[in-house]
Amino acid sequence: MRIGIIYLGLLFGLHIDGSAQPTASLFQNGNVFDGSDLHSNWSVLVQGNEIVYAGLAEDLPETEVDHLIELEGLTLLPGLIEGHSHLFLHPYDETGWNDQVLKESFTERTVRAVNHAKATLNAGITTVRDLGTEGAAFLDVELKQSIEKGLMPGPRMITAGRAIVATGSYGPKGFASHVKVPLGAQEADDRELVRVVREQIGHGVDVIKVYADYRWGPFGQAAPTFSVEELRSIVETAASSGRMVVAHAATEEGMRRATLAGVSTIEHGDGGTPEIFELMVEHKVALCPTLAAGDAIMQYRGWKKGVDPEPDRIVQKKKSFGAALKAGVTICAGGDVGVFTHGDNVRELEMMVEYGMSDKDVLRSATSVNAQVFDLSNLGKIEHGKMADLILVEGDPTENISVLRLAKFVMKDGKIIKDELGS
C-alpha cells in the first residue's frame, strides 16, 4: 500500500492578491489518538502551526488545503514528549561518564548534542525535558536557542543547565585528594542554595534540578543529601520565578524529603515504598521512573537480558514501579536517554508496558500526561487550539507501543520534519 501527501494548494501558500497565508494541512479519514483515546474516521486540520479542527471526518467544514494526508493504515498522534533526557551525554558503553565529563571538549560534546537532537526529532520526539548537561555548563540553554533560531533541527527543549548537588556528594570521583576536577553539577549548601538557584535562572534554565540523594554513603550506597528545609528553599526560590523543581531521588528518605519540599517530579524512584508513593499522590508529585537507564547499565556490566537471571536492581525496580502504579502515582515517560542511544527513546515506553502499564496509558504518559505535568498547555493533545506537533505511525500504538519505533511522518510546530510515506 502506497500512502503519500497530495499537494493541493498554491505555491508557498500565496493567494491571488499576493498575501502570504499559513499553510493548511489536512489529515483525512483515519485513526487519531488525541492524547487520551483513539478515534476512528477522524480528520485533523492544521493551519500554520495550530490545530484548527479535530473530529469526525463527516463534520469537517469545507476548506481549501495545501497538503492532504490520507490516514489509511496509519495512526496520527501528538508528537512524543521525552521526560528525562541528556542530549550532552552518549551511551556509557561507548565512553564512561567520567571520561565524557573530563576528557571530551565542549566542542565535541556540542557536536554530539546536535546529532542527538536531530536523531531525537526524527524518532518522533518533538519535545524533551533535558535534565542536566553533566559538566557542560549551560550549553543546553544555548542549544535550545539555536534550535529556536532554526540553525539546526531538534526537539523543543526544557532545560535544567547544571543540576544542584550537595558539597562532596557528586563526581567525577576517584582522584587523589590534592587533585581538583571539574564536577558534573553545581555544588551548594544551606543559604548558598538560594543564590545558586537564582544564578541558574539568570542563565536561562527552564527548570531547577536537584539531587535529593546520591551515592555518597560509607560504602558507596545512595543516601540523602539535602535536608527538607534546604530543598524547600530551592523550591520556594524557583517558584517565585514561575519555575518547577525536579529531584533525582532513589532512596526512600530522599524521595520523602523531596516530596515534602514540594518538587514537581521525582526522577528514578528506585527505593520507593507503598507509603512513599501514597505521600507522592497526596502531594501531587509525579514519578519519572527511567526504567531503561538501569536496564542499559546492567547490560553494560555484563547482564545478558533474557538469558541470565534478573539482577537484584532490576527485580527491585519492577517491584517499586508496580507499587507506584498500585498507589496511583502520576507516571511521566522519561528514560534517562543519553545513558542509552538518543533516538531509541521508545525503549523506555516498551519497558513501561513490560513492567505493568497498558499500552494506552504509556501513550498517554508520553503525550498528554507529560504535557500536563511539565505545564506545556499547548502540547500533548490533538484538539482545537493546540500546537501542531504531530506524528504518524503504521498500526495502532494503543495496542502495540512498539509501532512508535517507526515514525513515518513528523511535524513540529506546523512544519514537516520527516516524510517517509512515499508517493
Buried (B, 14 or more C-beta within 10 A) or exposed (E): EEBEBEEEBEEEBEEEEEEEBBBBBBBBBBBBBBBBEBBEBBBBBBBBBBBBBBBEBEEBEEEEBBBBBBBEEBBBBBBBBBBBBBBBBBBBBEBEBBEBBBEBEEEEBBEBBBBBBBBBBBBBBBBBBBBBBBBBBBBBBBBBEBBEEEEBBBBBBBBBBBBBBBEEBBBBEEEEEEEEBEBBBBBBBEEBBBEBBBBBBEBBBBBBBBBBBBBBEEEEEBBBBBBBEBBBBBBBBBBEEEBBBBBBBBBBBBBBBBBBBBBBBBBBBBBBBEEBBBBBBEEEBBBBBBBBBBBBBBBBEEBEEEEEEBBEBBEBBBBBBBBBBEBEBBBBBBBBBBBBBBBBBBBBBBBBBEBEBEBBBBBBBBBBBBBBBBEBEBBBBBBEEBBBBBBBBBBBBBEEBBBBBBBBBBBBBBBBBBBEBEE
